[in-house]
Amino acid sequence: MFYLLNLLIYAAVDAMACLGLSQQFGVSGVTNFGFIIFQAAGGYAAAILAMPPKSANGGFQSYIGGLNLPFPLPWIGAAVVGGLIALPFTFLVGRRLRGDFAAVGLLVTAVLLNLLVTNYVPLFNGDAGLSLIPTPLRGNNGFSVQSTGYQWGFAVGALLLGALVFLFVRRITESPYGRTLRAMRDNDVVADSLGKNLLSLRTGMLVLGGAIAGLSGGILVSYITTWSPAAWGYAETVVLFAAVIIGGASSPPRTTCRRT
């Protein structure tokens, strides 16, 4: 039973991450090798929004915030932070730095940020990461986070959110805006000559993909109740890329999600 619950929750988290990456890479042609940073940022945001102030847990962990916000605010904050973190990345995928050069730039940025988080203890608690992250609805009357019913509820909630994300990105992909994104992916020079704002299109997809990645990271961290920078290495992005490519990078979301 526990294995099945783990499988369902991880499937929902990874499916959301693949959908976000597919919007960037498969639909709009942005090869974002720094994608895992968005997921890590969302996970950290969900953690510190749900955790109490440092003094409340003995101060053995170093982190920013500790707002002790109720569910679902930490998950909403995770999506917002994931989208905001994506904004600086637009300087790497704008009009001038594109294609393979942008991909390498995003990869290097992801590696540097991971090294910063791992080695600068006062800011993110270093390689130790965070632990004792509160799960959703902990402490509410009638909810026991150890019960089977709660675990199944968490799994169903994660799957429902994954389904909503799927329907949302499918709506975007099948819209005229989605056709414009595919035109930019296939030939950005032609799309630019037709008056399409490539910087705006790429920024929109980076923010959308970042928000979806942040949400998936927030759900994962809330489930495992820990956050460690070692778990968000660039190799994780390669795994997500493999899933998206095997599922069909340029396929509609329905086909990509089913095969993945």
QUIVEN-V535190 format. One record per pair of residues at least 6 apart in sequence whose C-alpha atoms are under 6 Angstrom apart, sorted by the first residue. I is the first residue (numbers start at 1). J is the second residue. If there is no record, write none. Layout:
[[I;J] [I;J]]
//
This chain:
[[9;155] [12;158] [12;159] [12;162] [13;216] [16;162] [17;213] [20;209] [20;212] [21;209] [24;30] [24;205] [25;31] [26;249] [26;250] [27;182] [28;181] [28;182] [28;185] [29;185] [31;103] [32;103] [33;103] [33;106] [33;107] [34;106] [34;107] [34;110] [36;237] [38;82] [38;210] [38;213] [38;214] [39;213] [39;214] [39;217] [41;82] [42;78] [42;81] [42;82] [42;214] [42;217] [42;218] [43;217] [43;218] [43;221] [45;78] [46;74] [46;75] [46;78] [46;218] [47;133] [48;65] [48;66] [49;66] [49;67] [49;68] [49;69] [49;74] [50;68] [50;69] [50;74] [51;66] [51;68] [51;133] [52;66] [52;67] [52;68] [53;66] [62;125] [63;124] [71;136] [75;218] [78;214] [78;215] [78;218] [79;211] [79;214] [79;215] [80;211] [82;210] [82;211] [82;214] [83;207] [83;210] [83;211] [86;206] [86;207] [86;210] [90;203] [92;102] [93;102] [94;199] [117;124] [117;126] [118;126] [118;127] [119;126] [120;126] [129;227] [129;228] [130;226] [130;227] [131;226] [132;225] [133;225] [135;222] [170;253] [172;178] [184;191] [243;260] [247;256] [247;259] [247;260] [248;256]]
//
